[in-house]
Amino acid sequence: MKGSRAGALLVGLSAALTLAACGVPPSDVIQAGEPASGMSSPSTAPQASAAITLFFLRDGDLAPYGRKVDGPGDLGAVVRLLFGGPTASEAVTATTKLPRLKEAPEVTIDDDGALSVLVPRNVPPLSHLAMLQLACTAAARLPDGSHPADAAGDGTAGGAPTSARLAATRPSVRVRGNGWTMTQPDGSCPDPLQP
């Protein structure tokens, strides 16, 4: 035991002498600057969930259905959820006129403030009820311009106007397919669910 202590002392003394011989003066801890940052532990809190309203059909009429989603629930994600249809628990009372898509639709906000949905090729024109589902869901998401206009869901505005501009023009939906375009205002929407 005494030999290992002596060896450790000699190694420490040797290192100090080597540093001093190289011109590095000994010093205490120097307090300067901010504490280290940039790395976060894996135990950081997850993103808060958001309450959104999707419009499906109940007995043939538009009806709001509430869902909890991770993160802020940007417009693109909300539209993709709507096209995904009711969950198993919602399907007890909910149906949809929107087709199930094999590819995600492209969601943007047009210069005139309309929510624009480009559906994949070979999707036929949507029914009036399907268009109302989209328009009412968009209107429930942006009734007063208080939610971000991040339609793409990637954190960038992508040149899209602000949500205040979208709300100021009363949200409408423009759906484009292969050779067809349909527009639907939100004028006849039931009240959305309150969070």
C-alpha positions in Angstrom: 0.0 0.0 0.0 2.8 2.4 0.9 4.5 1.6 -2.4 1.4 2.6 -4.5 1.0 5.9 -2.6 4.7 6.7 -3.2 4.4 5.8 -6.9 1.3 8.0 -7.3 3.1 10.9 -5.6 6.1 10.5 -7.8 3.9 10.4 -10.9 2.1 13.6 -9.8 5.3 15.3 -8.9 6.9 14.3 -12.2 3.9 15.7 -14.2 4.1 19.0 -12.3 7.8 19.3 -12.9 7.4 18.5 -16.6 4.8 21.3 -17.0 6.9 23.7 -15.1 9.9 22.8 -17.2 7.9 23.5 -20.4 7.0 27.0 -19.1 3.5 26.3 -17.9 3.1 27.9 -14.5 1.0 26.1 -11.9 -2.3 27.7 -11.1 -5.6 27.2 -9.3 -9.0 26.8 -11.0 -9.7 30.0 -13.0 -13.3 31.2 -12.8 -14.3 32.7 -16.2 -17.2 32.7 -18.6 -20.5 30.8 -18.6 -20.9 27.2 -17.5 -20.7 24.7 -20.4 -23.8 24.3 -22.4 -25.1 22.8 -25.7 -25.4 19.2 -24.7 -28.6 18.1 -23.0 -29.2 15.0 -21.1 -31.5 12.3 -22.6 -33.9 12.9 -19.7 -35.1 16.2 -21.1 -38.8 16.7 -20.9 -40.8 15.6 -23.9 -42.7 18.1 -26.0 -46.0 19.0 -24.5 -49.0 17.6 -26.3 -51.6 19.8 -28.0 -55.3 19.4 -28.3 -56.6 19.6 -31.9 -60.1 19.3 -33.4 -60.7 17.1 -36.5 -64.0 17.2 -38.3 -65.5 13.8 -39.2 -69.1 12.8 -39.9 -71.6 11.6 -37.3 -74.8 10.3 -38.7 -74.0 12.1 -41.9 -73.4 15.5 -40.3 -70.1 17.3 -39.6 -69.0 16.8 -36.0 -65.9 17.8 -34.1 -63.6 15.2 -32.6 -60.8 16.1 -30.2 -57.4 14.5 -30.3 -54.2 14.9 -28.4 -51.0 15.1 -30.5 -47.3 15.4 -29.6 -45.9 18.8 -30.3 -47.8 21.9 -31.5 -49.9 20.1 -34.2 -48.9 22.1 -37.3 -51.4 22.4 -40.2 -49.6 19.8 -42.3 -49.8 17.2 -39.5 -53.4 18.0 -38.8 -54.4 17.5 -42.4 -52.5 14.2 -42.6 -54.3 13.0 -39.5 -57.7 14.0 -41.0 -56.9 12.1 -44.2 -55.9 9.1 -41.9 -59.5 8.9 -40.8 -61.0 8.2 -37.4 -59.2 6.2 -34.8 -60.7 2.9 -33.7 -62.4 4.6 -30.7 -63.6 7.5 -32.9 -64.9 5.0 -35.5 -67.7 3.9 -33.2 -69.5 7.1 -34.1 -67.3 8.8 -36.8 -67.0 8.2 -40.5 -65.2 10.2 -43.2 -65.7 11.1 -46.9 -62.0 11.7 -47.3 -60.1 9.0 -49.2 -57.2 7.1 -47.5 -54.1 8.3 -49.2 -51.1 6.1 -50.0 -48.8 9.2 -50.0 -49.0 12.3 -47.7 -50.6 15.3 -49.3 -48.6 18.5 -49.7 -49.9 21.2 -47.5 -49.1 24.9 -47.9 -50.7 28.3 -47.5 -51.3 30.2 -50.8 -50.6 33.9 -51.3 -54.4 34.7 -50.9 -54.4 33.0 -47.4 -56.1 29.8 -48.4 -54.9 26.5 -47.1 -53.8 24.5 -50.1 -53.8 20.8 -50.2 -52.2 19.0 -53.2 -53.3 15.3 -53.2 -51.4 12.6 -54.9 -52.1 11.6 -58.5 -55.1 9.4 -59.3 -57.2 10.8 -56.4 -60.6 11.7 -57.8 -62.3 15.1 -56.9 -63.5 15.2 -53.4 -67.2 15.3 -52.3 -68.7 18.4 -50.8 -68.7 16.8 -47.3 -65.0 15.9 -47.7 -64.2 19.5 -48.6 -66.2 20.7 -45.5 -64.2 18.3 -43.3 -61.0 19.9 -44.5 -62.3 23.5 -44.3 -63.7 23.1 -40.9 -60.6 21.4 -39.5 -58.5 24.2 -40.9 -60.8 26.9 -39.4 -60.7 25.1 -36.0 -57.0 25.2 -36.1 -56.7 28.9 -37.0 -59.8 30.7 -35.8 -57.9 33.8 -34.6 -54.4 33.5 -36.0 -53.0 32.3 -32.7 -51.4 29.1 -34.1 -48.2 29.0 -36.2 -48.6 29.0 -40.0 -46.0 26.2 -40.3 -48.0 24.2 -42.8 -45.0 22.0 -43.7 -44.4 21.0 -40.1 -40.6 21.4 -40.5 -40.3 24.6 -38.4 -39.9 26.9 -41.5 -42.5 29.2 -42.9 -41.4 28.3 -46.4 -42.5 31.7 -47.7 -46.0 31.2 -46.5 -48.0 34.2 -45.1 -48.5 34.4 -41.3 -51.4 32.8 -39.6 -52.8 36.2 -38.9 -53.1 36.7 -42.6 -54.7 33.3 -43.1 -57.2 34.1 -40.3 -58.0 37.6 -41.6 -59.2 36.2 -44.9 -61.5 33.6 -43.2 -59.8 30.2 -43.8 -60.8 28.4 -46.9 -59.3 25.2 -48.4 -58.2 24.7 -51.9 -57.6 21.1 -52.9 -55.7 20.3 -56.1 -55.7 17.0 -57.8 -54.5 15.7 -61.2 -56.5 18.1 -63.5 -59.0 19.4 -60.9 -59.2 22.1 -58.3 -61.8 22.6 -55.6 -62.3 25.5 -53.1 -64.4 25.4 -49.9 -64.9 28.3 -47.4 -65.5 27.5 -43.8 -68.8 29.3 -43.6 -71.0 26.4 -42.4 -68.8 24.8 -39.7 -70.0 23.6 -36.4 -68.3 25.0 -33.3 -64.9 23.3 -32.6 -64.2 21.6 -29.3 -62.7 23.8 -26.6 -59.3 22.6 -25.3 
